[in-house]
Amino acid sequence: MNKPLMCSTLGHLLVQIGKAHRNKGNQMLAAYNLHAGQEIFLQQVLCHNGIMLSDLTTNMEVTPVTVTRMADRLEKNGFLVKEKCCTDQRAVRVSLTEKGKEAAMNITEQTWNQLEQQMVEGLSTEEKIILKRLLMQVLENLKK
């Protein structure tokens, strides 16, 4: 039995889709002076104003170093403010500035909706539902 070449596997296709999605997302986020991942950070802070950096680490499933670097960059660019927790000086809370709130809301309402539309262009409603169900099953299988 012939084994498929790596480039013809579903895994390879999923990797290529992920790269294309990330590249297109980065192009769109550049309008806000943001990079992939930073929009998710902003969304988390928008939903949980005053969230602790340690909670962001858990929510985003990334390392503490990643969250700290993102927070530093976003603060430097005026998207958020950091403040030490009054009960634990080692802990840091972050809140969005007006610029951060505006960016987070615009990204959700416009940018990601536009990317989503482009991603499923040409698919019927039924095909979108089936695609979502299949991708959720693939994700569940990979988490086992």
Number of C-alpha atoms within 10 A of each C-alpha: 3 4 7 8 8 10 10 10 11 10 11 13 13 12 11 13 13 12 12 13 16 15 14 15 20 16 15 19 20 11 11 16 13 19 18 16 15 18 21 17 19 26 20 17 23 20 10 15 14 17 17 19 19 15 15 22 17 12 12 14 11 11 12 15 10 13 21 16 11 17 21 15 15 21 18 11 13 14 21 21 17 18 13 13 14 10 7 8 9 8 13 17 19 23 21 24 15 12 13 24 18 14 23 25 15 14 20 14 11 11 18 16 13 14 15 12 12 12 14 13 10 10 12 10 10 9 12 14 11 12 14 12 12 12 12 12 12 11 11 10 9 8 7 5
